[in-house]
Each structure stands twice: as structure tokens, then as C-alpha cells.
Amino acid sequence: MTSISTIPKAFKARCQALGLELTQHRIYISISEQKLHLFEQDKVLKNYPVSTSSKPPSCKENSLGTPWGLHRIVEKIGENAPLGSVFRGRVMTGQHYQEEPEEERAKNLITSRILWLAGLEPTLNQGPGQDSFDRYIYIHGTNHEDKIGTPASGGCVQLKNEDMIDLFNRTPKESLVWIDVEG
């Protein structure tokens, strides 16, 4: 996995342009590299492989593309849920993904933990027709861990379940997330 050593300048510049202070914990996601980098201040804490959308990146409603730009974690869902637990409508079903019927296991299930994102950029990922929060864009675990590292989701950012739990435990609510199409 390629590692970056500092927060990209575009992340800091976008925060400054929007009048936002950088949070202590920051997430940088590279769609082109299929990687997530967790920072504390300017120090890399951890790097994770991810899967973003199998469709082209898009901030538009119903596009199934992963939105880009600046986001904030507004909800953390699933604390203490067992590894591989399935969530529907942000509620744990009580099932492990391996207990799901075969037709359900064929889908990208939301498993283990959820970090729900809200876009912070009006006319890009916030507001009618493109709102990341209203599109239910999450960082979450998946039942298709074999696809991690390649574009495979329906718009969300997926991690292996153990990585998702680790990220969830390390990242406070309100942390900023920069999703980058080019980097």
C-alpha cells in the first residue's frame, strides 16, 4: 500500500476556504488508489485498503457513485456490535452476514460498524440532489472482503470488518473526511 506522510494540501486549503478548522483526527480517502489514511493532527496513524463505488465517482443523487470533497462524520453506529453483524436502515439485525440467505449475501451488505458522512460543500455534496447525508453515504464494513482494494461498492466506502472496527474505535464523531477523486 502506498503511504502518504502528510495531509494533502488540497484538504487543508478546502477547510480554509470553507472556514473550517481541521479536526484532530482526519481521514483522507483516495478513490484512485482505493486507500484510506487516518491522521491524528499531521501524523499518519493507520492506512487501510478500501473499496469505493464500482460506478464513476459522483456527488449526484441516485448515481451510485462515491461522492468527493469535504465531509464530516455525523453519526457513529454499531459500537460493540459483533464482527460481521449486518445492519439494515442503520439498525443491527442480530445476524452475522454468513447467516443471511444466499441472495442477500450476494449483495454488498453493511456490516460491523457505520460512520455516516455529511457533505460540507454546498452545490457539490451538500444540498438538494447531491447531499451525501441524504444519500446515506457511509464508511462501513462489508461481507465482500475479497473485493477490498478494487472499486466494488454502491457509493459507500467499504473496509474489511476488522479494519472497520479499528477505524471506528480510533475516529471520533465530527472528524473531517476528505474524499479525493484524483489523489
ABEGO torsion letter per residue (X at the ends): XBBBABBBAAAAAAAAAAGBBBBABBBBBBAAAGBBBBBBEABBABBBBBBBBABBBBABBGAGBBBBEBBBBABBBGBGBBBGBBBBGGBBAGBBAAABBAAAAABBBBBGBBBBBBBABBGAABEBGABAAAAGBBBBBBABAAABGBBABAGBBBBBAAAAAAAAAABBBGBBBBBBAAX
